[in-house]
Amino acid sequence: MYRFAVKNRFYHDKTVAYLLYDEMKREYQIEIPDDVKSVEASLIIADFIKKGQRRIGKEWSLRWVKQRVIPPERQNIGQILRENHMKYYDEFPLLLMNQGRSCHDECYLVEVTDSN
């Protein structure tokens, strides 16, 4: 199980959520700390905060991830995969390559390990 802090550079690198990834099941889940306000988070996460939900299930968590990676329908996806030494499309390595960054917000990922 991988665990990443979703940090927002605009809010002084505040941790606005945690992204969990189960490599065996290839499933994501997002957990939102109680002190995070909707204005501090990216859009999907903010919507859940507004609804009073602090845990985002696998379907919406995957949608959040997909918003942050190159889509599989991209015209030159084969070339992109080859240049990144990937044999097939997989969101997870693409997410790691750009640290989960998106042009829509200032959020990025930092892996959380036992030593963090």
Summary of the structure (lengths in Angstrom):
residues: 116
radius of gyration: 14.3
end to end distance: 15.5
largest distance: 42.3
contacts: 315
relative contact order: 0.21
helix: 32%
strand: 24%
